Amino acid sequence: MKVDKEMEATPTKVERKSELELVVTHTVDAPARLVFEAWTKAELFRRWWVPKSYGLNLVSCEMDVRVGGQYRLTFLHEGSTMEFFGTYLEVTPPSRLVWTNDEGDGGQTVTTVTFEEIDGKTLLTVHDLYPSPEAVDTGSTGAMPEMLGQLDELLASLRSGTEAK
């Protein structure tokens, strides 16, 4: 099938869509339900979200994944901590998540992630809308290829564990 072949050949792609928008697309070899769980269950999320090459340690991962619920991620790096936090605006299992990123001084970034399943694979689209062009340059979207590679590894291990049972 043409769409499936296109999905198989799609590496992680990061594009600047406008002066305020970055979009990342990536195809995952897992059903949308499982990919959605990896984005919404703290015990799974913490296993792939932090790029290993960054040398960060995720010491706390709190996620109340519901409309109006909040998340807080606390990292330890070289003896100091940094936090990322925000509020979930939309939670539509297993197809869509929208949340705010409230930790920046320059305004609020809104992230929308869609999960489109086609023939057992999931096309992930991560859309970040930043409050200013300067905020785009300081965003973490550049880490997404490594993080999504780690997500692929996690999902492969979950699928093999599930299929083995």
N, C-alpha and C positions, 0 to 999 in steps of 0.2 A: 504494500500500500504506500502511495507516495508520501503522505503525511508522516507515517512511521519512519520511513527512510530519512526524511529530513530531520526528524527528531533525533535519530541515532547519530547523525553526523554533526549535531549542533554542540559545539563546545560552549563554555561559559562566555557570554558576550556582555561587555559593559559599554553602554552608549550614553553620551550626553545628548538628551533630547531637546533641551532648551537651556537658557542660562540658569534655570532653577531646578531642572529635572535630570536625574540619572536613572537609567533603566538597566537592570541586569536580567538576562535570560539564561536558563540552564535546564537541560533535560535530565531527569532522574529516572533510573531504571527501577521504579517502584510505583505501586498504585497511589493515587492522591490521598487516600485515607491514611496510609502509613506515613507519607511525607508530611501531611498536616499534623499528625501526632508528633513527629520529630520537631516541629516548630512550636508546638503548644504544650508539651509535657516537659516540665523542668528537668526531670531525670534523663530525658533524651537530649533535649536542647543543649544542656551543659556539656555533653559529650562531643559536640561538633562545632559549636558556635565560635569558639576562640581559635584564631589561626595559630597553629603550633609555632610557626616561625616568628611570631611576635614576642614570645617569651612572657606572656601574661598568664596569670593564674586566676581563674574564675573562682573566687572564694564564696560567693553567694549568688544564687539564682532564684529569685522569687517571681512567680508568674501566676496571676489570677486572670486566666484567659476567659473573659466574658466582657460584654459591652459595659464600659465604665470601670472594669477591673484594671489593676495596675501591674506593672512589672518593674523590677529593680535588679540590675546586674552589677555586682561589685567585683572589681579586679584588683589584684595585688601585682605591682610591678616595681622592682628595684626599691622596695621598702616603703612605698606609698600606695594609697588606694585611689581608685577612680571609679565613679559610678555612672551608669547609664540607666535612665528610667523614663517612664511615660505611661500612657493610658491607652487601653484598647478601645477603639471607636467602632469597629465592626468585627464580628466573629461569625463566619458562615462556614461551618464544617461541611465537607472537606475542601471547599473551593476558594475561600478568601479570608484574609486577615488584614486589618488596618489598625495602625497604632501611631501614637505620637512619640517623638523623641524630645524630651523636655529639658535635658541637661545643659544644652548650649546657651550661652549668654546672648547670642544673636537672634533668638527667636526659635520657633518650633518647626521641626522637620516632621513630615507625615510620611510614613512608609506603608505601602500597599503591596501585599504579596498575594498573587493568584496561583492556584494549583489546577491545571487543566490536564485531566487524564485522557490519554489516547492510547488504546491498545495496551493497557497495563503499565505504561510509562507516564510520567508527569512532567509537563512543561511548567517550570517555575518562572514567574515574572515578578521581579522585585522592583517597584517603582518608588523612588525617593523624591519628594517635593520639598525643596529647601526654602528657607525664608529669604535668602539673599544669594547672589552669585558667589560671594566670599565663603559662605557656609558650604557650598558645593565642594569647594577646594579642600575643606577640612573634614569632609565626610569620610565614612569608613567603607564606602562602596568598593574601593580598590582592594580590600581584603576579601571580597566575596568569592573570587575564583578559588582561593585556597579553602575558605570555609565550606563552599559547596562541594569541593572534592572530599572534604572530611565528612560531609553529610552523605555523599555517595557511599563511602566506606562503612559508615554506621548502618545505613539502610541495607547494604549488601549483607552485613553480619546479622541484622534482624531478620531479613528474608530467609537466609540459610538456616537460622535457628528455628524459625517458624515452620519452614518446609521440612525440617528434619524430624519434627514432632509427630 
